[in-house]
Amino acid sequence: MNRFETWFCGSPFWRYVTQQQLLPWVLEGSNLGEHVLELGAGPGAATEELRRRAARVTSLEYHHAFAAKLAARVNGSNISVIQGDAAALPFPGTTFSSAIAILMLHHLRSKESQDRAFAEVFRVLRPGGVFLAFDIQDGWLHRVAHVRSTFVPLAPATTPARLTATGFSSVAFASRRGAFRIKALRPRET
């Protein structure tokens, strides 16, 4: 992340918007279950709210400094912070009841990394588990905000098929104001 993103995503304003507007829209009609995996926690704008909604939260963050600061802030709570890569999750299969990625997927370095992350999320979700994501669409303003940062936007037209190819079912996609949410389920085993 560049300096602007680091500042913005760590701001009280972004934390407020995330907790009061973004998460209610992303989580609408979904049950996180008792153990949620937060991918790309960053400075933790969504982490505190997720903690209120699930008995246990495991927050994965690629950037070491973000992970260390978040771990120190949430020490002694129902949140575990792990430094790691979403394309190579350090967890056994079927560990989580849900997984959520807020503004993280476009920071993966390639579409192949995104597809590996989708496969990893599918692997660590329990049957019946839900994957939720919020991300931004491609556009000049988003590209400017990501100067000197990784920006590999997901294509709204192809993302549902990519998730289905990974094994997810009931993939739902909704957009508003240059952003979108995704909901996908790992099918229950029969």
C-alpha positions in Angstrom: 0.0 0.0 0.0 1.2 3.5 -0.7 1.3 6.4 1.8 -2.2 7.7 0.9 -3.8 4.2 1.3 -2.0 3.6 4.6 -3.2 7.0 5.9 -6.8 6.6 4.6 -7.3 3.0 5.7 -6.0 3.8 9.2 -8.1 6.9 9.6 -11.0 7.2 12.0 -13.2 8.3 9.1 -12.5 5.0 7.2 -13.1 3.0 10.4 -16.5 4.7 10.8 -17.5 4.2 7.2 -16.4 0.6 7.3 -18.3 -0.2 10.5 -21.4 1.8 9.9 -22.0 1.5 6.1 -19.7 -0.9 4.4 -19.9 -4.0 6.6 -23.7 -3.9 7.1 -24.0 -3.9 3.3 -21.5 -6.7 2.8 -22.8 -8.8 5.6 -26.5 -8.3 4.7 -28.3 -11.7 4.9 -25.1 -13.6 5.8 -24.3 -15.5 9.0 -20.5 -15.4 9.8 -20.8 -18.4 12.2 -18.4 -18.7 15.2 -15.0 -18.4 13.5 -14.3 -15.8 10.8 -11.2 -15.4 8.7 -10.5 -11.8 7.9 -8.2 -11.5 4.8 -6.0 -8.4 4.5 -6.9 -6.8 7.8 -4.6 -3.8 7.2 -4.9 -1.3 10.1 -8.0 -3.2 11.3 -10.9 -1.0 10.2 -13.2 -4.0 10.0 -11.6 -6.1 12.7 -13.3 -4.6 15.8 -16.8 -4.9 14.2 -16.1 -8.5 13.1 -15.2 -9.3 16.7 -18.6 -8.2 17.8 -20.3 -10.5 15.2 -18.3 -13.7 15.7 -17.1 -15.6 18.7 -13.6 -15.8 17.2 -11.8 -13.8 14.5 -8.5 -14.7 12.8 -7.1 -11.7 10.9 -4.5 -12.4 8.2 -2.3 -9.5 7.1 0.5 -9.7 4.6 2.4 -6.5 5.7 4.4 -7.3 8.8 4.1 -3.8 10.4 0.3 -3.8 10.0 0.1 -7.3 11.5 2.3 -6.4 14.5 0.4 -3.2 15.3 -3.0 -4.8 15.0 -1.9 -7.8 17.1 -0.7 -5.4 19.9 -4.0 -3.4 19.7 -6.3 -6.5 20.0 -4.2 -8.5 22.4 -6.3 -10.4 25.0 -9.4 -10.4 22.8 -11.1 -13.0 20.7 -8.9 -11.9 17.7 -5.8 -13.7 16.5 -3.6 -11.9 14.1 -1.3 -13.8 11.7 1.1 -12.4 9.2 0.7 -14.3 6.0 -0.3 -14.5 2.3 -3.9 -15.0 1.2 -2.6 -17.1 -1.8 -0.9 -19.6 0.6 -3.0 -19.7 3.8 -1.3 -21.2 6.8 -4.4 -23.0 8.1 -5.7 -26.6 7.8 -8.7 -27.3 5.6 -12.2 -26.6 6.8 -11.1 -24.4 9.7 -13.4 -21.4 9.3 -17.1 -20.9 9.2 -16.7 -17.8 7.0 -14.1 -15.6 5.3 -14.2 -11.9 4.4 -11.9 -9.7 2.3 -12.4 -6.0 2.5 -10.5 -4.0 -0.2 -7.8 -6.7 -0.3 -8.3 -8.7 -3.5 -7.0 -5.9 -5.8 -3.8 -5.8 -3.8 -2.8 -9.4 -5.0 -0.1 -9.1 -7.6 -1.9 -11.0 -10.4 -5.1 -12.7 -11.5 -3.3 -16.0 -10.9 -2.6 -14.9 -7.3 -6.3 -14.0 -6.9 -7.3 -17.4 -8.2 -4.9 -19.1 -5.8 -6.5 -17.0 -2.9 -10.0 -18.1 -4.0 -8.9 -21.7 -4.0 -7.2 -21.3 -0.6 -10.4 -19.6 0.9 -12.4 -22.5 -0.5 -10.0 -25.0 1.1 -10.1 -23.5 4.6 -13.9 -22.9 4.7 -16.1 -25.5 6.2 -18.9 -27.0 4.0 -21.7 -24.5 4.1 -19.2 -21.6 4.8 -19.6 -18.2 3.2 -17.0 -16.1 1.5 -17.7 -12.4 1.4 -15.7 -9.7 -0.3 -15.9 -6.0 -1.0 -13.7 -4.4 -3.6 -13.4 -1.5 -6.0 -13.9 -1.5 -9.8 -11.3 -0.3 -12.3 -11.3 3.4 -13.0 -9.0 6.4 -13.3 -9.6 7.6 -9.7 -8.9 4.2 -8.2 -5.7 4.0 -10.4 -4.5 7.4 -9.2 -5.1 6.4 -5.6 -3.0 3.3 -6.2 0.1 5.0 -7.7 3.2 3.1 -6.3 0.9 0.4 -5.0 -0.4 -2.9 -6.4 -3.7 -2.5 -8.2 -5.1 -5.6 -10.1 -8.8 -4.9 -10.2 -11.3 -7.8 -10.4 -13.4 -7.7 -13.5 -17.1 -7.8 -12.5 -18.0 -9.8 -15.6 -15.6 -12.7 -14.9 -15.2 -12.9 -11.1 -18.4 -15.0 -10.5 -17.2 -17.6 -13.1 -13.7 -17.6 -11.5 -15.2 -18.3 -8.1 -17.5 -21.0 -9.5 -14.5 -22.7 -11.2 -12.9 -22.9 -7.8 -15.8 -24.8 -6.4 -18.0 -22.1 -4.9 -21.7 -22.1 -5.5 -24.5 -19.6 -5.2 -22.2 -16.7 -6.2 -23.9 -13.4 -5.8 -22.5 -10.1 -7.1 -23.9 -6.6 -6.4 -22.4 -3.2 -7.2 -22.9 0.4 -6.1 -20.9 3.6 -6.5 -17.8 2.1 -8.1 -17.5 -0.8 -5.7 -19.0 -4.2 -5.4 -19.7 -7.1 -3.0 -19.4 -10.7 -3.6 -21.0 -13.6 -1.7 -20.1 -17.2 -2.4 -20.8 -20.4 -0.6 -18.8 -23.6 -0.2 -21.4 -26.2 -0.9 -22.4 -28.5 1.9 -21.1 -32.1 1.5 -23.8 -34.7 0.7 
